[in-house]
Amino acid sequence: MKKILYILFLILQFASFCFAKNEQEDKTEYLNLNFWSKFQDEILIDNLKTAFENNLDLKIAAYKVKESEKIVKLALGEELPQIDFEPLIGQTFSSSDEHFGSLVINSYNQSRFLLPLYVSYEIDIWGKNRLKTKSRTQSLKMIKQDEKSTYILLSSAIGADYFNLIKIDKTLSIEKKLLSLNEELLRLIENKEKTGLATKDDVLAIKENVVKIKAKINNYETKKETLENQLSYLLGDKLFKEVKRSDFDSITMPFSAPETLESQIILNRPDVVLKSENIIRANYDARIAKRELLPSFTITGTFGFNGYNNLKGIFGSHTGIAEVFVAPRWNIFDGARRFNFMKLKQIELSRAKEEYEKTILASLKEVNDSLAIFKNEERNYDLSSDVYDIQSEKLKLKSNNAKYGLSSKADYITYEIAQNIALEKLINDKVNYIISSIGLYKSTGGVDFSENL
């Protein structure tokens, strides 16, 4: 009997060892810092690392993974024998006479000591419990893809907001310069009006520009504050401190829009992988439902010791208990519940396949849209660069003319205003160009598309 208990103990220890799993997993690869490092902006990298440590969405996603890991372990536990220990210590002070036919046991008193292990185990003949564990494992894989998606969406949002904030910083400085130039131009035109060289309409037009620029500055200040708040939220900064960022003049665009991308690039997207894993999970569930129609076989047993009156002899050979039973069970009729459940799971499998096809199609559309936007922003940036060069050349010519008295100061300021407007457009298009590359990165599932051309 002692050998039997010892063997049961060893089985439990071995099972615990086999099903133990290292829950620590490196998630930094989800950030794909190799891609972000190509922007050559250490402050951006530091912000991403800060978000990795503090962002609450990432922490929630990590807990969901841990919850799913425990569910898998629960499923693994269902594959093992269930062992219970229910001891009984009792005292009969006085019993009535007990009659067994002609045999009579007179009134007695005694102590009883029962130390049993109750064991039950469903023999997994059809592999049903194994399939349940595989299904839970597939659910875990799906949740891990959700977590990966959270990382990609977060890093993309931080990148887009970061460069938008840099753009607003630069745009504000240009708008303030435009305000100063328009105010100076207004003063010159008002003087010309006094001498009859300008009309009242000329003065009012410039005044209107001054008011509009002030309104734009107010709007940009508000947008700047909201972007800082948004970034602080994404970075997990509860104090909402000022967000560190680079100057516009230091940012670079390391990518050019690829002409085409291989369609296989979408296979890295978390939603595509998730839907693929979901087909496998639904297939497991359909197979489980089919096996539920088959009979089950459960082994039950009791192992332990049963002694009376004297506790010292409880572990003797004459007090041992050992019994084993096999209990088959087949639910012949249940109102077609299990049959309909099987059909339900088969329908879910068919739906999972259609959802996968839909996700593939939607992913291709999103990648194609992102690539088209990327190409368009690249063209816009090139055109803005040309316009800015033209305005700079015109301003240079106007400056030379001013030296020889061929143009007035008001004319020069007008051209300077035009040059700054072109510069503002160039800044806007450059940042949009950068953000469109981030959009393509996000649509491909966090793939560095420059390495997959």
C-alpha positions, 0 to 999 in steps of 0.5 A, spaced: 500 500 500 505 504 501 508 503 494 502 505 491 501 511 495 508 513 493 507 511 486 501 516 486 506 522 489 511 521 483 506 521 478 503 528 481 510 531 481 512 529 474 506 532 472 507 538 475 514 539 472 512 537 465 506 542 465 510 548 468 512 553 463 516 559 463 511 565 463 517 570 462 517 572 455 521 578 451 516 582 448 521 588 446 521 585 439 514 587 438 516 594 438 521 593 432 526 598 434 530 596 428 525 600 424 524 606 428 531 607 429 532 608 422 529 615 423 535 616 427 531 620 433 534 617 439 528 621 443 523 617 439 526 611 441 526 613 448 519 615 448 517 608 445 521 604 451 518 609 456 511 606 453 513 599 453 514 600 461 508 604 462 503 604 457 496 601 461 494 598 454 500 593 454 499 591 461 492 589 460 494 585 454 499 582 458 495 580 463 490 577 458 495 573 456 497 570 463 489 569 464 489 565 457 496 561 459 492 559 466 486 557 462 491 552 458 494 549 464 486 548 467 485 544 461 492 540 462 489 539 469 483 536 466 487 530 462 490 528 469 487 524 474 483 527 480 485 525 487 482 527 493 483 526 500 477 525 505 479 522 512 474 520 517 475 520 524 469 518 528 467 515 535 461 510 536 459 511 543 453 506 543 450 502 537 443 499 537 443 491 535 444 490 528 441 484 525 443 481 518 438 475 518 439 470 523 446 474 525 445 479 531 451 484 533 449 486 539 450 494 541 457 496 541 462 502 541 468 503 537 473 508 534 474 508 527 480 511 523 479 512 515 485 515 511 483 514 503 485 517 497 479 517 492 482 517 485 478 518 478 480 519 471 477 519 465 480 515 460 481 519 454 480 514 448 477 518 443 482 524 445 477 529 447 480 532 453 487 532 449 483 536 443 480 541 449 487 543 451 489 544 444 483 548 443 485 552 449 492 553 446 490 556 440 486 561 444 492 563 447 495 564 440 490 568 438 490 572 444 498 573 443 496 576 436 492 581 440 497 583 444 502 584 438 497 588 435 496 592 441 504 593 440 504 595 433 498 600 434 501 603 440 508 604 437 504 607 430 500 612 434 506 614 438 510 615 432 505 619 428 503 623 434 510 625 435 512 627 428 505 631 428 507 635 435 514 636 431 510 639 425 506 643 430 512 646 433 515 648 427 508 651 424 507 655 430 514 658 429 512 660 422 505 662 423 508 667 428 513 670 423 508 670 418 504 674 423 510 679 424 511 680 417 503 681 416 503 686 421 509 690 418 506 690 412 500 693 415 504 698 417 507 700 411 500 699 407 497 704 412 502 709 411 501 708 403 494 709 404 495 716 407 499 718 401 494 715 396 498 710 394 494 704 397 486 703 398 482 702 404 481 695 401 488 694 401 489 695 408 483 691 410 485 685 406 492 685 410 488 686 417 484 680 415 490 676 414 493 678 421 486 676 424 486 669 421 493 668 422 492 670 430 486 665 430 491 659 426 496 660 432 490 659 437 488 653 434 495 650 433 496 652 440 490 648 442 492 642 438 499 642 440 496 641 448 491 636 446 497 632 442 502 633 448 496 630 452 495 624 448 502 622 447 503 623 455 497 618 455 500 613 450 507 614 454 503 612 461 505 619 464 500 620 470 503 627 471 502 629 464 509 632 463 512 636 457 513 631 452 520 630 450 521 631 442 526 633 437 527 639 433 524 639 426 530 641 422 533 634 425 528 629 423 530 625 417 525 621 412 529 614 411 524 611 406 522 612 399 515 609 397 516 602 394 513 601 387 510 595 389 509 590 395 509 582 395 502 580 397 505 575 402 507 581 406 500 581 409 501 574 412 505 577 418 499 581 420 496 579 427 489 579 425 491 575 419 495 570 423 489 570 429 484 568 424 488 563 421 489 560 428 482 561 429 480 556 424 485 551 427 481 552 434 474 552 431 476 545 427 478 542 434 472 545 437 468 541 432 472 535 433 471 535 440 463 536 439 463 530 435 467 526 440 462 528 445 457 523 442 461 517 444 461 513 450 466 515 456 470 511 460 472 513 467 476 509 472 475 510 479 479 507 485 480 508 493 486 507 496 488 508 503 487 505 510 481 503 515 482 502 522 478 501 528 480 503 536 487 503 535 490 508 531 497 505 532 496 500 527 492 504 522 498 503 517 498 495 518 497 490 512 490 488 514 488 495 514 489 497 507 484 499 502 485 498 494 479 498 490 478 500 482 472 500 478 471 502 471 465 506 469 462 507 462 457 512 460 453 513 454 448 518 454 443 515 449 438 521 449 438 528 451 433 531 446 438 532 440 442 537 444 449 534 443 448 533 436 445 540 435 451 542 439 456 538 434 452 542 428 453 549 431 461 547 432 461 545 424 457 552 422 462 556 427 468 552 423 465 554 416 464 562 419 471 562 421 474 560 414 470 565 411 472 570 416 479 569 414 478 570 407 475 577 409 481 579 413 485 577 407 481 581 402 481 587 407 488 586 409 490 587 402 486 593 401 489 596 407 496 595 404 494 598 397 491 604 400 497 605 405 502 604 399 497 609 395 497 614 400 505 613 401 506 614 394 502 620 394 505 624 400 512 623 397 509 626 390 506 632 394 513 633 398 517 633 392 512 638 389 512 642 395 520 642 395 520 645 388 515 650 390 519 652 396 525 653 391 521 657 386 519 662 392 526 662 395 529 664 388 523 669 387 525 672 394 532 672 392 531 676 386 526 681 389 532 682 394 537 684 389 531 689 386 531 692 392 538 694 392 537 698 386 531 701 388 527 697 383 522 694 388 519 697 395 520 694 402 512 692 402 514 688 395 519 684 398 515 683 405 510 680 400 515 675 397 517 673 404 510 672 406 509 667 400 516 664 401 514 662 408 507 660 406 511 655 401 515 653 407 509 651 411 506 647 406 513 644 405 513 642 413 506 639 413 508 635 407 514 632 409 511 630 416 505 627 412 510 623 408 513 621 414 507 619 417 504 615 411 510 611 411 508 609 419 501 608 416 504 603 411 508 600 417 502 599 421 498 596 415 503 591 414 503 588 421 509 591 423 514 589 417 519 593 415 517 594 408 524 597 406 527 590 407 521 586 404 522 590 397 
